[in-house]
Amino acid sequence: MDLDNFTHHDDQGKLALTGNSAIVQKVLTSLNYIVAMTVGNALSFCIIHYEKFGCDPKKRSIANYLTSFCLELVIGSLVVVGSLAQWSTLFGPVGPTLAMVSVFTRQVSKP
């Protein structure tokens, strides 16, 4: 396969995607984002629901509380960080303020 049709070196000497390969990359990352957000968040919501309401509420252990809390943080960070990452993939870099929000959300939501 000839890679000359799909890549070139920009003015800084970095390898960049051109033409159809850039479109394919955007489509694949968009599909990955949609699947990860829908399936991942749905499964996390199911786990949270089970941890909160699936067993006797008087016998809820601290592990159940922590699992629910951590999964709520993960869902929130996926929505913020994933959306900003997808935006930058499709439309280019985000502003510095949004980039700082993304980094802050990633750092705060680490378990």
C-alpha positions in Angstrom: 0.0 0.0 0.0 1.3 3.4 -1.0 1.3 5.8 2.0 2.2 8.8 -0.1 -1.5 9.4 -1.0 -2.6 9.5 2.6 0.2 11.3 4.5 2.4 14.3 4.2 4.8 16.3 6.3 3.6 19.7 7.4 5.8 22.8 7.7 7.2 21.6 11.1 8.2 18.2 9.7 5.4 16.3 11.5 3.6 13.5 9.8 -0.1 14.5 9.1 -3.1 12.7 7.7 -4.7 14.0 4.6 -7.6 13.2 2.3 -9.7 10.2 3.0 -7.7 8.9 5.9 -8.5 12.0 8.0 -12.2 11.5 7.3 -12.0 7.9 8.2 -10.3 8.8 11.4 -13.0 11.3 12.3 -15.8 8.8 11.6 -14.1 6.0 13.6 -13.5 8.2 16.6 -17.0 9.5 16.4 -18.4 6.0 16.4 -16.1 5.0 19.2 -17.2 8.0 21.3 -20.9 7.2 20.7 -20.5 3.6 21.7 -18.4 4.4 24.7 -20.8 7.0 26.0 -24.0 5.0 25.5 -22.8 1.6 26.5 -20.3 2.6 29.1 -22.6 5.1 30.9 -25.6 2.7 30.7 -23.6 -0.1 32.3 -22.3 2.4 35.0 -25.9 3.5 35.7 -26.9 -0.1 36.1 -24.1 -0.7 38.6 -25.0 2.4 40.5 -28.7 1.5 40.6 -27.9 -2.0 41.8 -25.5 -0.7 44.5 -28.0 1.8 45.8 -31.3 -0.1 45.4 -30.6 -3.8 44.8 -29.9 -4.9 48.3 -31.2 -4.1 51.7 -30.5 -0.3 52.3 -29.7 -0.9 56.0 -27.0 -3.4 55.1 -25.3 -1.2 52.5 -21.5 -1.4 53.1 -19.0 1.4 52.7 -17.7 -0.4 49.6 -21.1 0.0 48.0 -21.2 3.7 48.8 -17.7 4.1 47.4 -18.4 2.2 44.3 -21.5 4.3 43.6 -19.7 7.5 44.3 -16.7 6.6 42.1 -18.9 5.5 39.2 -20.8 8.8 39.4 -17.5 10.6 39.1 -16.4 8.5 36.2 -19.7 9.2 34.3 -19.3 12.9 34.9 -15.7 12.9 33.8 -16.5 10.8 30.7 -19.2 13.3 29.7 -16.9 16.4 30.1 -13.5 15.0 29.0 -15.0 12.8 26.3 -17.0 15.5 24.8 -14.1 18.0 24.7 -11.8 15.3 23.2 -14.4 14.5 20.5 -14.9 18.2 19.8 -11.2 18.7 19.3 -11.0 15.6 17.0 -13.8 16.8 14.8 -13.4 20.6 14.7 -9.8 21.4 15.9 -8.4 22.6 19.2 -10.6 23.9 22.0 -9.8 27.1 23.8 -7.4 27.2 26.7 -10.3 27.6 29.3 -12.0 24.4 28.1 -8.7 22.6 28.0 -8.1 23.5 31.6 -11.6 22.4 32.5 -10.9 19.0 30.8 -7.6 18.6 32.7 -9.2 19.6 36.0 -12.0 17.2 35.5 -9.6 14.3 34.7 -7.5 15.1 37.8 -10.4 15.4 40.2 -12.2 12.2 39.0 -9.2 9.9 39.4 -10.1 7.2 41.9 
